[in-house]
């Protein structure tokens, strides 16, 4: 986290005033996105600035960076970050792989198809190779997921429980409380 905090201060200065949309700062902002992915950190304001720079400068568009931004925003559901990011991506780029795949995952979550969401996310040979680049993606998403999401697929999903039982030492017997946390 030390590198992220260091970069956050520098990027915060870049995002002030007119320099926010200076294409010369794009390389720094893209490295910052990669740092967020590696260090399990998140900065929506900087990520939106990257996407806006891609809108202003389509020749600089980076599919991998955009995919990382979308995955980080996905972990912040049910907040509107994912929708904000999605709306800033040109339709032609939304059809590119892996962006199309990530948008599909977001659609599954937004339409409450949680079991279908976990199938590609938990697959050992995931077709979305960027998931491995995001430090603790599954754990982050799991910890941030609202309890009703967990309830809907944990109650009858071997896919979900098979994924988390070994990692967290769960033996079964789900107990939910009103605050949205749960215990095994």
N, C-alpha and C positions, 0 to 999 in steps of 0.2 A: 504493500500500500504506500510505501514511502515514495516510490517513483510517481505513482498516481497523484499524490498530494502535491508533489513538486510541480508536475505538469499542470495540475489544476490551477495553481496560482498563475503560471505563465499564460495558460489558455484564457483564464479569466481576464487578463489584461488585453489579450488579442480580441476578445469579444466585445470590448467597449468601443463605442463609436463606429466610425466608418471602416475601421480595419476589420470589422466582423466579416465583411464580404470581400476582402482583398484576396484574390486568387493566389497570391504569393504565400499566404498563410495556410493554404490547403494541405501541404505536406505535413506541417506541424499538427494540424487538426486530425489528419488521418493517422498519424502515429499515436495521437491521444486516444483515438477510438481503439486501436490495437492494444494500448495499455489498459484501457477499460476491460477489454476482453480477457486479457491475461491476469489481471489483478482483481477480477470480480467487483468492479466499481462501475458507476453509471453517472453520466452527465448529459441530461436531455438537451440542455441549451446548446452545448457544443456540438452534439450530434445533429441537431436541427440546422445549425450553421453550416455543417458539412453538406447536408442535403440541399440547402439553399444555394451553396456555392456550385454544386453539381447542376442545379437548375440554370444558374447564370452562365456556367461554363461546361456545357455538355461534353466537350472533348476530354475533360478531366475525369469523367465518371469512372468510378472503381466499383465493380460488382461485389468484390469481397468485402470492402469497407461498408458498403451499403447493407450487405447481408448481416454483418456484425452489428450494425446499428439497429436493424430490425429485430434481431435476436435479443439484444439488450432491452429494447422497448417491449418485446413480448414478455419478458420476465417481470415487467412492471404492470401487467394487467391486474386489476380491471381499470386502471387509469387509462386515459386516452392517448398516451404516448405512442402506442403502436399505430393508431389511426392517424395521428398527426404525421408520423414518419411516412406511412404508406401514401398519404395524399401528396407528399412532396416528391414522389418518384414518378418519372415519366412512364406512361403506359407501355411503351416499347421496352423499357428496362424492367418493368414488372413481369414481363414474359420470360426473362432470362432465368436460367438456373443458377444458383439456388434461391434467388429472390422469389420466384414463383412458388417453390416448395415452402418457404417460410411464410409467405402470404397464405398459403393453404393451411398451415398449422395455426396461424392466427384466426383464420375463418373457422376452423374446428373449435377453437376455444370460445370465440365470440358467439357461436351457435350451440354451445354446450355439448359438443360431441367429444367428451373428455377421453373416453376409452379409445376412440380413433386417434386422438392426439398422441396418446402415449405409445402407440404401436411403433411409429417411426422414431420417436425420441428414445425409446428404450432398446431398439434393435441394436445388436452388437455390430452389425454391418450397416449402420445408418447411411442412407443415401445423402444425408445432409452432413457432409464432412466438416462443416464449420462448427458443428456442435462440439467437436473435440477441441477446437481452438478456444472456445469460451470456457474459462475456468469455472468449474462447478455449475454448469448450466442447469443440469437436472436438480441439483441440490438447491440452487437459488430459486428456481421456479417452484419447486416443492415447498420451500419455506415461505414463499410469498403468496402461494395459492390460497384463496379464500376457502374456508372450511366447507362450503357447499359444493365446491368443485371436487374436493377430496372425497366428500361423502358420496357424490354421484358415481364415481368410478371405483372407489375403494370397497364399497359395499359388495360388489360382485365381480370385481375384475382381477383375474389371476395375473393379467399383464402388469397391472400396477403393483400389486402386492409382491409379485415375483421380483420386480425391479428393486423395491425398497426394503424388503425384509432382510436380505443378506447384508446390505450396506448399513442398515441402522439397527440390526439385531432384533427386529420385530418378530414376535412369535404369533401374532394374530390377536383377536379379541379387541377390536377397536372400541375406544371410549371417546365420545365427543362431548365437549361442554359448550355452553352458550357463548362463551367468548371467542369461539372459533379455533381454539387450540385442541389438540387431541393427544392421547397417550396410548401406548400399547401395553 
